[in-house]
């Protein structure tokens, strides 16, 4: 199955964003509440991190694609 380069890059950065979001939130929860880290806590943190990683990726990709399109249009003229 062939995945377009754009989708492949999006998924790579999404996975990286989720992992970084989970680690960041685990540190925040541990330092702010002192709660024990359980699988339940990791699950909740992961569910919170996924949408933020996806939205962040969509915004970054949108800006990057816009800049690339503008550069291409300037070179063509």
Phi and psi in degrees as a GROMACS rama.xvg file:
@    title "Ramachandran Plot"
@    xaxis  label "Phi"
@    yaxis  label "Psi"
@TYPE xy
-96.7202  123.529  UNK-2
-106.094  134.893  UNK-3
-62.8507  154.643  UNK-4
-60.6501  -37.5214  UNK-5
-63.6576  -43.1873  UNK-6
-68.583  -39.5572  UNK-7
-61.5174  -46.1291  UNK-8
-64.9457  -41.5802  UNK-9
-58.9058  -46.4334  UNK-10
-66.972  -38.217  UNK-11
-61.0449  -47.6328  UNK-12
-71.107  -31.5623  UNK-13
-64.625  -45.6075  UNK-14
-62.7187  -44.7632  UNK-15
-61.1266  -41.8288  UNK-16
-64.0162  -38.9744  UNK-17
-66.3069  -44.9969  UNK-18
-61.4888  -46.4994  UNK-19
-64.8425  -38.3737  UNK-20
-64.1882  -40.975  UNK-21
-65.093  -45.9188  UNK-22
-61.5862  -45.1173  UNK-23
-60.9232  -44.9049  UNK-24
-69.6261  -34.7131  UNK-25
-62.0116  -42.5851  UNK-26
-63.5957  -44.2541  UNK-27
-63.6256  -44.4965  UNK-28
-64.4941  -43.2591  UNK-29
-63.9504  -45.6857  UNK-30
-72.6335  -35.5472  UNK-31
-86.2946  -32.6719  UNK-32
-111.848  -24.089  UNK-33
73.2101  13.744  UNK-34
-69.6396  151.307  UNK-35
-72.1405  142.129  UNK-36
-85.3538  113.478  UNK-37
-119.289  172.113  UNK-38
-62.9218  -32.203  UNK-39
-64.4937  -45.1207  UNK-40
-63.1663  -43.9189  UNK-41
-61.9706  -39.3999  UNK-42
-62.6724  -45.5284  UNK-43
-64.5735  -43.2839  UNK-44
-62.8296  -40.5358  UNK-45
-63.5233  -43.137  UNK-46
-63.0611  -31.9707  UNK-47
-75.8663  -36.524  UNK-48
-73.9109  -32.3543  UNK-49
-58.8284  -52.608  UNK-50
-62.2281  -37.9432  UNK-51
-66.7234  -38.3635  UNK-52
-66.1605  -41.3172  UNK-53
-65.5678  -46.1906  UNK-54
-63.995  -42.4881  UNK-55
-60.3127  -42.0626  UNK-56
-66.1769  -41.6729  UNK-57
-62.6785  -40.4227  UNK-58
-67.7668  -45.5424  UNK-59
-63.8901  -45.0633  UNK-60
-63.3897  -39.0423  UNK-61
-62.3649  -45.9983  UNK-62
-66.2346  -44.8604  UNK-63
-63.6824  -42.9763  UNK-64
-66.2525  -36.6187  UNK-65
-64.5567  -43.5403  UNK-66
-64.7441  -40.4246  UNK-67
-64.9315  -43.4082  UNK-68
-62.7374  -40.0256  UNK-69
-64.5204  -40.2785  UNK-70
-64.8709  -41.882  UNK-71
-64.1103  -41.0946  UNK-72
-65.6662  -36.9526  UNK-73
-68.5574  -37.3861  UNK-74
-70.4089  -32.5353  UNK-75
-70.1476  -35.6378  UNK-76
